[in-house]
Amino acid sequence: MMKNLLNITITLFIIFQASLEAQTDLNQYKYVSVPDRFDFLKTSDQYQLSSLTQFLLTKKGFTVLESIENYPSDLAANSCLLLDVNVEKIKGFLITKLEVQFINCKKEVVFRSAIGTSKEKDFKMAYHQALRAAFDSMEALNYNYEASATIDISAPIESSTTVLPKPSVQTPSAPVVAASVDPVDSPELPKTLIVSTAYGYDITDANGRVLYSIHPTMEEGIFIIDKLPGIAYKRGKRWVREYVLEKKTVIELLIP
């Protein structure tokens, strides 16, 4: 019986050592982050398990970021220098089992500890004992950050958005009414007045007769003309209407 138990122990040790060699070298990661609450717990740092995890990581030489809001400059330039550390509870009957996981920037688990166990009935004592046992299994790691190590951060990026070069904008030539003289600047044309109203403006002639009502748009200086297609805006000292007629842009004074 004792011989079989010894054989099983040796086999498990060999398997774990092989798994250590097969898993990603943690020396290429400079920082680790620990959540305030692990998924199997109900409140932040319950049983001080997050605090203990941070302490044990620091003890093994890891640089633990207490807050990832203010990134160090090298981490800001390369977020893949950071590993998220998770503690997962493994199902067990009358025994507490915990596994420590290291997760990279691709959300891949790059390292798993051996499962630490405890038969203590007190939750806090059991969790602490199991967690320490899981960390003890990582003694062979001898973690030491190597700045020269290369991290593979390549990952397929899928995007449904195609970025196209910005097209050049060309303003179509616009035939102006009375081509021999610019109708906007002609001193011989009757004067118009713009009167502010509750809904926008009224364009009136010199006698106060309302010619058009215009309404402001979201674009400053551009107005919608009541009951007429096109837009209105001020060009020089005159109000004009711009619209499309037979696929050509027409600009005319906002008068009959």
Helices and strands as residue ranges (DSSP letters): H 2-22, G 26-28, E 31-33, G 46-48, H 49-59, E 63-65, H 73-77, G 79-81, E 82-90, E 96-103, E 109-112, E 116-118, H 123-136, G 139-141, E 192-196, E 201-205, E 210-216, E 223-225, E 231-235, E 238-245, E 248-253
